[in-house]
Amino acid sequence: MESNKVTNYIKEVIKNMPSDWLNLTTHRLDIYDEELAKTQFLEQFESLFQANNATSEALNNLPTAYDYIRLGHPLSCVLEWAIAKQHQLKAENVISFSSQTAPILAVLRKNLFTKKDTQIVYSAELPHFFDAEILRSVYGYSFQLSHVNKNEDIPAFKGSTIFISQEEDTSNFNLTPNKLTASVDFYINLHQGLGSILLVNGKDNETYISEIQHVRRRETIAMTPINCHFALQSLVENSALVKSENDSETNRISVQDSLKEITNTSLKPLLGSSGLSMQYAIMMGLVHDALENHQGKAIKFIVPPNCYGGTNDQARRVAACIEEVEVVDLPVDGANDMVQSIASILDKIASEDAIPYIIAEIPTNPRVEVPDLQKLKAVLSQTRKTASGETALAPVFILDQTFCPNVHFLAEGETLSTIRAISYASGSKFPSGGKCTAGYCVGNDKAEGLMGKIEKHLKLCDNEATNLQMEILAKQLPSMNQRIKDAYENTREFVNFIQETLPTAKINFVSEELAEQGFMPSVFSLDLPTKGDTAEEKENYKRALNLKLINMMITEIPNESKYCVSYGQLKGCYWTIPATSTQGTTKEADKDYIARVSLSPTMDLELHKKVFLRFVEEI
C-alpha cells in the first residue's frame, strides 16, 4: 500500500514540478538555510506527501535543496527519498551520483583515515575506467576486489564490503530475497549514461553519510536533474531506463573547437561535469605526474586562503589523503600583492627542492584584482636554485579563469606562455549562462605532457561532462564572448553610478585600462561606508547595511534581482555575501563580509539604479 502511495505521489510531482527543478543550476539564498540544507527540503516534502499535496504551488514553495547541483538538488532529493521508501530506509541513506566511480572513492577515502579494510565485490563487471592500480598508487586507497555471480556468494570480511551491480531499474539493488544483506555495508547500482546510486546499509555505517556527501560536493556532482528525471520516470513506470539520444560526438567536437578559439590554444580541451570535477582531475593528474617523474620530492599546492571555498577545501582534502602533498597559503588580496607573494613562496619551495603547483584566480575573488601581468610572467619564468645549487623545478600555474574566460592567458607571447600552464573555468557561469555545471580546462603547448594525465583522472573518476551538458555548451559557447562584453558594459555603468551616488563606498572592480586589455568581468564587490565607535560596532553596522541593500534589491526587483551566488547568467542581477556563500569553508579570518554583485547582459539597469538611489537616501 505504501509503495503504491509513493508511486502515485511521484507521478503527480513529476507532472507538477517547477521548471527550475530541471533547468536551474544555482540556489536562491532567500529560501535557503545553509544549516538546514540537507534536511529542510525533504522534511517539508515529506509533509506534502503525507497530505497528498503535489500541487505546483506547494512544490514551488519548498525551500532550496542543498546548494548547487554538485551537492544535490530537488530531483536528486526526491529520487533518493523514493528509493529509500521502497527499502524502508531514511532518505539520507541513499545518495545519487553522476559518476559511477565516485561513490566507491568516497567509501575508500573514509576508510583511508580510519585505517579500515575494504572489499569491493561486483556481480557483473566493474566500469572499464576503474583502475585499481592507480587508485592504490596515486590516491593511496587500499582494497581488495572480488567477483561473485550472486550476492549470496559474498565472502565474509572484516571491514567494509561494497557490493556493485549494474541494473536497468534504479531501485533494484540485486537483493535476494529482496532485502538488504547484513554482510554488505554499501550497495552501489551503476546505471550506464545516468551515473550511480549508493545505498548505505546498517546503522553503524551512517557515520559515512556526511563524508560521502562531502565527496559529492567537492570532487564530483550529484546525478544531474535530467538524469534524475529519467530515473524517477523509470521508477514510477516500473520500466527499464530509456534515454533520448543526442549527437554527442558532434557536440563534443563543436565545444572543443569553440574552446580552442576562445582560449587561442591548440591542445584538446577537456570537459568535466563541473568546475570542481575538472579541478580535481587537474590536481590528481599533477600529483600522478609528480609521483611518477619526481619520486621522493614534496608536492606543494600554492592556494590563496580566501579564494573560492570549494577550491580551498578541495586542495586541503587532497593534501589530507596523500602524504607527499601539502597546501601553502598564497596571500593575494588587499595589502598583499600576488606577484610578490608568488616570488617569495617559489624561492622557498625551490630551496626545499619541492614541486610547486600554483592555483590562482585572475581576477581575484571577491576583490576583483589583476596583478601586474608582466611582473607575474617574469616571476614565473625565473630560474631558481635548490639549496644544493641544482636547478629547481619550474612551477605549473593552474589558473581559475571563471571570471574572465575570454582573456588569452595561455596563447603564444601572453602571460602564461613561458611556463607549463593550465586554465579552467566553471561551466555554470559564462560558458553555459547558468544552464549546466560542466567545466572545462585547456593547457598551453608546454603543458602537453600533463594533459594526458589530467584526462586519465577525469575518466577514472567518471567525471566527464554528460551528453546533455555537452549539448548545452555547444549551443552557448559561440555567444559567450559577446555576452561577457554586454554584461561588462552593464556592470561598468552600474559601478560608475554607485561611485557618483555613494562616493564613500569602496568598490573593487577592474580599471578601464584593464578592460581594454580584455579583462571584462561582470562582477564587483562593494564595501559600504560604516560608522561606530569601535571596530566591532563598525563591522556590525556594515554587515547589517549589506543585508539591507540586498533585501531592498530582491524585494523591489524580485523578477531580476536574486540573493544568489551565481555569475555569468543570461539575465538578471545576483547579490551575495562571499563570507556566507562562496567562502563557506574558508577560515573565518580570511572571509570577506562585503557585498558581491554580478550583472548579466539582459536586465533593467535603470530600475536597479533607482532602487539603489533610494537605498542611499535611506542611509
C-alpha positions in Angstrom: 0.0 0.0 0.0 2.8 2.4 1.0 4.7 1.6 -2.2 1.6 2.4 -4.4 1.1 5.7 -2.5 4.7 6.7 -3.1 4.5 5.8 -6.8 1.3 7.7 -7.3 2.6 10.7 -5.5 5.8 10.8 -7.5 3.8 10.7 -10.7 2.0 13.9 -9.6 5.2 15.5 -8.5 6.8 14.9 -12.0 3.7 16.3 -13.6 3.5 19.5 -11.5 7.1 20.2 -10.5 8.6 23.7 -11.1 10.5 24.0 -14.4 13.5 25.3 -12.4 14.0 21.9 -10.9 15.2 20.8 -14.3 16.8 24.0 -15.5 18.3 25.9 -12.6 22.0 25.3 -11.6 22.2 27.7 -8.6 20.2 28.0 -5.4 18.2 31.0 -4.2 19.6 32.2 -0.9 16.4 33.9 0.1 14.7 30.4 0.5 17.9 28.7 1.6 19.1 28.0 5.2 22.6 26.5 4.9 22.4 25.0 8.4 19.3 23.0 7.3 20.3 22.5 3.7 20.5 18.7 3.9 17.2 18.2 5.8 14.8 21.1 5.3 13.7 20.3 1.7 12.8 16.7 2.4 11.2 17.4 5.8 8.7 19.7 4.1 8.4 17.4 1.0 7.5 14.5 3.4 4.8 16.7 4.9 3.4 17.3 1.4 3.5 13.6 0.8 1.6 12.8 4.0 -1.0 15.4 3.0 -1.0 14.0 -0.6 -0.4 17.6 -1.8 1.6 17.7 -5.1 0.3 21.0 -6.4 2.5 23.3 -8.4 2.2 26.0 -5.8 3.2 23.7 -2.9 6.2 22.3 -4.7 7.3 25.8 -5.8 7.3 27.0 -2.2 9.6 24.2 -0.9 12.9 25.6 0.4 16.1 25.3 -1.7 17.6 21.8 -1.5 21.4 21.6 -0.8 23.5 24.2 -2.5 24.1 23.7 -6.2 23.6 20.7 -8.5 27.0 19.5 -7.2 25.9 18.6 -3.7 22.3 17.9 -4.6 19.1 19.5 -5.9 15.3 18.9 -5.6 15.1 16.0 -8.1 18.1 14.1 -6.6 16.5 14.5 -3.2 13.1 13.2 -4.5 14.8 10.2 -6.2 16.7 9.3 -3.1 13.6 9.7 -1.0 11.6 7.4 -3.3 14.2 4.7 -3.3 14.6 4.9 0.4 10.9 4.5 0.9 11.0 1.3 -1.1 13.6 -0.2 1.2 12.3 1.2 4.5 15.4 3.4 4.9 16.0 7.0 5.8 16.3 9.2 2.8 19.9 10.3 3.7 21.0 6.6 3.4 20.5 6.9 -0.4 22.9 9.1 -2.4 22.9 9.6 -6.1 26.0 10.4 -8.2 26.5 11.5 -11.8 29.8 9.4 -11.6 29.9 5.6 -11.4 33.3 5.7 -9.6 32.9 8.5 -7.1 30.7 6.6 -4.5 33.4 3.9 -4.4 36.1 6.5 -3.9 34.0 8.2 -1.1 34.0 5.0 1.0 37.6 4.3 0.3 38.5 7.8 1.3 36.7 7.4 4.7 38.4 4.1 5.3 41.8 5.5 4.5 41.6 7.8 7.5 40.1 5.1 9.8 42.6 2.5 8.5 39.7 0.2 7.8 40.0 -2.6 5.2 37.6 -2.6 2.2 36.5 -5.3 -0.1 34.8 -4.4 -3.4 32.5 -7.2 -4.6 30.9 -7.0 -8.1 28.4 -9.2 -9.8 28.7 -8.1 -13.4 31.7 -6.0 -14.5 33.5 -3.1 -13.0 33.4 0.1 -15.1 36.1 -0.1 -17.8 37.7 3.1 -16.5 38.1 1.7 -12.9 41.9 1.5 -12.5 42.7 -0.4 -9.3 46.5 0.2 -9.6 46.2 4.0 -9.9 43.7 4.1 -7.0 46.3 2.3 -4.9 49.5 4.0 -6.0 48.3 7.6 -6.5 45.2 8.0 -4.3 46.6 5.8 -1.6 43.5 3.7 -1.2 43.6 0.1 0.0 41.1 -2.5 -1.1 40.6 -6.0 -2.5 38.4 -7.0 -5.4 36.2 -10.0 -5.6 33.8 -11.2 -8.4 30.7 -13.1 -7.5 27.7 -14.5 -9.5 25.1 -13.5 -6.9 25.2 -11.7 -3.6 24.7 -14.9 -1.6 28.3 -15.7 -2.6 29.8 -12.5 -1.0 32.7 -13.7 1.2 32.8 -12.9 4.9 35.1 -9.9 5.5 36.4 -8.0 8.5 36.0 -4.4 7.3 33.7 -2.6 4.8 32.0 -4.5 2.0 30.9 -2.6 -1.1 28.6 -4.6 -3.4 28.4 -3.2 -7.0 25.7 -4.2 -9.5 24.6 -2.9 -12.8 20.8 -2.7 -13.1 18.4 -1.0 -15.5 15.9 -0.4 -12.7 17.2 2.4 -10.4 15.6 0.9 -7.3 16.7 -2.7 -7.8 19.9 -3.4 -5.8 20.1 -7.1 -6.9 18.8 -8.0 -3.5 17.9 -11.6 -2.5 15.4 -12.2 -1.2 14.5 -8.6 -1.9 16.0 -7.3 1.3 19.3 -5.9 2.4 22.0 -8.3 3.5 23.8 -7.6 6.7 27.2 -8.6 5.2 27.0 -5.7 2.7 27.8 -2.2 4.1 27.3 -0.3 0.8 25.2 -1.2 -2.2 26.1 0.7 -5.4 23.9 0.5 -8.5 25.7 1.6 -11.7 23.5 3.0 -14.5 25.0 3.5 -17.9 24.6 7.1 -19.0 23.0 8.2 -15.7 25.6 7.6 -13.0 25.1 5.6 -9.8 23.1 5.3 -6.7 24.7 4.4 -3.4 22.7 2.8 -0.5 24.2 2.9 3.0 23.2 -0.2 4.9 23.1 -0.5 8.7 23.2 2.0 11.5 26.9 1.5 12.1 27.6 2.8 8.6 25.6 6.0 8.9 28.7 7.8 10.1 29.9 7.6 6.5 26.9 9.6 5.1 28.2 13.1 5.7 31.6 12.4 4.3 30.2 10.7 1.3 28.1 13.7 0.6 31.2 15.9 1.0 32.9 13.9 -1.7 29.9 14.5 -3.9 30.1 18.2 -3.1 33.8 18.7 -3.8 35.1 16.1 -6.2 32.1 15.3 -8.4 28.4 16.1 -8.7 25.0 14.6 -7.9 23.1 12.8 -10.6 22.0 15.6 -12.9 18.4 16.9 -12.8 17.6 15.5 -16.3 19.0 12.1 -15.4 17.2 12.0 -12.0 14.0 12.8 -14.0 14.7 9.8 -16.3 15.3 7.6 -13.2 12.1 8.8 -11.5 10.1 8.1 -14.6 11.5 4.6 -14.8 10.8 4.1 -11.1 7.1 5.0 -11.3 6.5 3.2 -14.6 8.4 0.1 -13.4 10.3 0.0 -16.7 13.8 -0.1 -18.0 15.5 3.3 -18.4 15.1 4.8 -21.8 17.0 8.0 -22.6 16.8 10.3 -25.5 19.7 10.2 -27.9 21.6 13.2 -29.0 24.6 13.6 -31.3 27.2 13.7 -28.5 30.3 13.4 -30.8 29.2 16.3 -32.9 28.6 18.4 -29.8 31.9 17.4 -28.3 33.8 18.5 -31.5 31.9 21.7 -31.6 32.6 22.5 -27.9 36.3 21.7 -28.3 36.6 23.9 -31.4 34.9 26.8 -29.6 37.2 26.5 -26.6 40.3 26.4 -28.8 39.1 29.6 -30.5 38.1 31.3 -27.3 41.4 30.5 -25.4 43.6 30.6 -28.5 45.2 27.3 -27.6 45.8 24.2 -29.7 45.7 21.2 -27.4 42.5 19.2 -27.0 40.3 20.8 -24.3 38.9 18.6 -21.5 35.3 18.7 -20.3 34.3 17.9 -16.7 30.9 17.6 -15.1 31.6 20.7 -13.0 34.4 23.2 -12.4 35.4 21.3 -9.2 35.3 17.9 -11.0 37.7 19.5 -13.5 39.9 20.9 -10.8 40.0 17.5 -9.0 41.2 15.8 -12.2 43.9 18.6 -12.6 45.1 18.1 -9.1 45.2 14.3 -9.2 46.8 14.4 -12.7 49.6 16.6 -11.4 50.1 14.5 -8.3 50.3 11.4 -10.5 52.9 13.1 -12.8 54.9 14.2 -9.7 54.9 10.7 -8.1 55.9 9.2 -11.4 58.6 11.6 -12.5 59.9 13.2 -9.3 59.9 10.4 -6.8 60.7 11.5 -3.2 60.0 15.2 -3.7 57.4 17.1 -1.7 54.4 18.3 -3.7 53.2 21.9 -2.8 49.9 23.3 -3.9 50.0 27.0 -3.5 46.5 28.3 -3.0 45.0 31.7 -1.9 43.4 31.2 1.5 40.4 33.4 0.7 39.7 32.1 -2.8 36.5 30.3 -3.7 35.8 27.9 -0.8 35.4 24.8 -3.0 38.9 25.3 -4.4 40.4 25.9 -1.0 38.6 22.9 0.6 39.3 20.5 -2.2 43.1 21.3 -2.2 43.3 20.6 1.5 41.2 17.4 1.1 43.7 16.1 -1.5 46.6 17.0 0.9 44.9 15.2 3.7 44.9 12.0 1.7 48.4 12.0 0.2 51.5 12.1 2.4 53.6 13.9 -0.2 51.1 16.8 -0.7 51.0 20.0 1.3 49.0 23.2 0.8 50.8 26.5 1.1 48.9 29.7 1.6 49.2 32.4 -1.1 48.1 35.9 0.1 46.8 37.7 -3.0 44.2 40.3 -1.9 44.1 43.7 -0.3 47.5 44.7 1.1 49.1 41.6 -0.4 50.5 41.6 -3.9 50.1 38.3 -5.8 53.4 38.7 -7.7 55.5 39.3 -4.5 53.7 36.5 -2.7 54.4 34.0 -5.5 58.1 35.2 -5.7 58.8 34.6 -2.1 57.0 31.3 -1.9 58.7 29.9 -5.1 62.1 30.9 -3.7 61.3 28.9 -0.5 60.0 25.9 -2.3 63.0 25.9 -4.7 65.4 25.9 -1.8 63.5 22.8 -0.5 63.7 21.1 -3.9 59.9 20.6 -3.9 57.4 20.7 -6.7 55.4 24.0 -7.0 51.8 23.9 -8.3 50.1 27.3 -8.1 46.3 27.6 -8.2 45.0 31.2 -8.5 42.1 33.2 -9.8 42.7 36.2 -12.1 40.9 38.5 -11.4 40.8 37.5 -7.7 37.6 36.7 -5.9 36.0 38.7 -4.4 38.3 41.7 -4.7 38.4 41.6 -8.5 42.1 42.4 -8.6 44.5 41.7 -11.5 48.2 41.5 -10.8 50.9 43.2 -12.9 51.0 40.7 -15.7 54.5 41.5 -16.9 55.9 41.1 -13.4 53.9 37.9 -13.0 55.3 36.5 -16.2 58.9 37.4 -15.1 58.5 35.8 -11.6 57.0 32.6 -13.0 59.7 32.3 -15.7 62.6 32.9 -13.4 65.1 30.0 -13.0 65.7 29.2 -9.3 68.2 27.0 -7.5 67.8 24.4 -4.8 69.8 24.7 -1.5 72.4 22.4 -3.1 72.8 24.6 -6.2 70.8 22.4 -8.6 68.2 23.9 -10.9 64.9 23.8 -9.1 61.7 22.5 -10.7 59.7 25.2 -12.5 56.2 25.9 -11.3 53.0 24.8 -13.0 50.4 27.6 -13.0 46.8 26.5 -12.7 44.5 29.4 -13.5 40.9 29.6 -12.5 39.7 31.8 -15.3 36.0 31.7 -14.5 35.7 35.5 -14.0 37.3 36.3 -17.4 37.3 33.2 -19.6 37.8 35.4 -22.7 41.4 36.5 -21.9 44.2 34.7 -23.8 46.5 33.9 -20.9 47.9 30.8 -22.4 48.4 31.9 -26.0 51.9 32.4 -27.5 53.6 35.5 -26.1 51.0 36.0 -23.4 51.4 36.0 -19.6 51.4 32.2 -19.1 53.1 31.1 -22.3 56.6 30.7 -20.9 55.8 28.0 -18.3 53.6 25.0 -18.1 50.1 26.4 -17.5 46.6 25.1 -17.4 43.4 27.2 -17.4 40.0 26.0 -16.3 36.5 27.5 -15.8 33.2 26.7 -14.2 30.6 25.9 -16.8 27.7 27.2 -14.7 28.9 30.7 -15.2 29.6 32.3 -18.7 30.2 29.1 -20.7 26.6 27.9 -20.2 24.9 31.0 -18.9 23.7 29.1 -15.9 22.2 26.2 -17.8 24.6 23.5 -16.7 27.5 23.0 -14.4 30.0 21.4 -16.8 33.5 22.9 -16.6 36.5 22.7 -18.9 40.3 23.0 -18.9 42.8 23.8 -21.6 46.6 23.7 -21.5 49.3 25.7 -23.3 51.8 23.8 -25.5 54.3 23.4 -22.7 51.7 21.6 -20.6 51.0 18.9 -23.3 52.7 16.2 -21.2 50.4 16.9 -18.3 47.1 17.0 -20.2 47.1 13.2 -20.7 47.4 12.6 -17.0 44.6 15.0 -16.3 42.4 13.3 -18.8 43.2 9.9 -17.3 42.0 11.0 -13.8 38.9 12.8 -15.3 37.9 9.5 -16.8 38.9 7.3 -13.8 36.6 9.4 -11.6 33.9 9.2 -14.3 33.7 13.0 -14.1 33.5 13.9 -17.8 30.7 16.2 -18.9 27.4 14.4 -19.7 25.9 14.4 -23.2 23.3 17.0 -22.3 25.9 19.2 -20.7 27.9 19.0 -23.9 24.8 19.8 -26.0 24.2 22.9 -23.8 27.8 24.1 -24.1 27.7 23.6 -27.9 24.8 26.0 -28.1 26.0 28.5 -25.5 29.8 28.8 -26.1 29.6 30.6 -29.5 27.9 33.6 -27.9 30.0 33.7 -24.7 32.4 36.5 -25.6 29.6 38.8 -26.7 27.7 38.1 -23.5 30.8 38.9 -21.5 31.1 42.2 -23.3 27.5 43.1 -22.9 27.4 42.2 -19.2 30.6 44.1 -18.5 29.1 47.3 -20.1 26.1 47.0 -17.7 28.4 46.4 -14.8 30.7 49.4 -15.6 27.6 51.7 -15.9 26.3 50.5 -12.5 29.7 50.9 -10.9 30.0 54.4 -12.2 26.5 55.2 -10.9 27.3 53.9 -7.4 30.5 55.9 -7.3 28.6 59.1 -8.1 25.7 58.5 -5.7 27.7 56.9 -2.8 31.3 58.1 -3.2 32.2 57.0 0.3 31.7 53.3 -0.7 34.8 51.3 -1.7 34.2 49.4 -4.9 36.5 46.6 -6.1 36.4 46.4 -9.9 38.8 46.5 -12.8 40.1 49.7 -14.2 39.1 50.9 -17.7 42.7 50.3 -18.8 42.4 46.6 -17.8 39.1 46.3 -19.5 40.8 47.5 -22.7 43.2 44.6 -22.3 40.2 42.2 -22.3 39.5 41.9 -18.5 35.8 42.5 -18.6 34.3 40.8 -15.5 30.6 41.5 -14.8 31.1 41.2 -11.0 32.3 43.7 -8.5 32.5 43.9 -4.7 31.0 46.7 -2.7 32.4 47.8 0.7 29.7 50.1 2.1 30.6 53.0 4.3 30.2 52.4 8.1 30.1 54.2 11.4 30.6 53.3 15.1 33.0 54.0 17.9 34.7 50.6 17.9 35.9 48.2 15.2 33.3 45.8 16.3 30.5 48.4 16.0 31.7 49.4 12.6 31.8 45.9 11.3 28.4 45.0 12.6 26.9 48.2 11.1 28.4 47.4 7.7 27.2 43.8 7.8 23.7 45.0 8.6 23.9 47.6 5.8 24.9 44.9 3.3 21.8 42.9 4.1 19.6 46.0 4.0 20.8 46.7 0.4 20.4 43.1 -0.8 16.9 42.8 0.8 15.8 46.1 -0.9 17.0 44.9 -4.3 15.5 41.4 -4.2 12.2 42.8 -2.7 11.8 45.7 -5.1 13.0 43.8 -8.2 12.0 40.2 -7.5 11.9 39.1 -11.2 15.5 40.1 -11.8 17.5 40.7 -8.6 18.2 37.5 -6.7 20.0 36.7 -3.5 22.3 34.1 -5.1 25.9 33.2 -5.7 25.5 33.0 -9.4 27.6 34.7 -12.1 27.6 34.9 -15.9 23.8 34.2 -16.2 21.8 35.1 -19.2 19.6 37.6 -17.4 19.1 39.3 -14.0 21.3 40.6 -11.3 22.7 38.5 -8.4 23.8 39.5 -4.9 25.6 37.7 -2.2 28.0 38.0 0.8 31.1 35.9 0.0 31.8 35.1 3.6 28.4 33.3 3.9 28.3 31.7 0.5 31.3 31.1 -1.8 33.7 31.3 1.2 31.7 28.9 3.3 34.6 26.6 4.2 37.3 29.4 4.2 38.9 30.2 7.6 37.0 32.9 9.4 39.9 35.4 9.4 40.1 35.2 5.6 36.4 35.7 4.9 35.0 38.8 3.2 31.9 40.3 4.7 31.2 42.6 1.7 28.5 42.6 -0.9 29.4 40.9 -4.2 27.2 41.9 -7.2 27.1 40.2 -10.6 25.2 41.6 -13.6 24.1 40.0 -16.8 23.7 41.1 -20.4 19.9 41.4 -20.1 18.5 43.3 -17.1 16.6 46.5 -16.2 19.6 48.6 -15.2 17.7 51.8 -14.8 15.4 50.2 -12.2 18.4 48.9 -10.3 19.8 52.4 -10.2 16.5 53.8 -9.0 16.3 51.3 -6.1 20.0 51.9 -5.2 19.4 55.6 -5.1 16.5 55.1 -2.6 18.9 52.9 -0.5 21.4 55.7 -0.4 18.7 58.2 0.6 17.7 56.0 3.5 21.2 55.8 5.0 
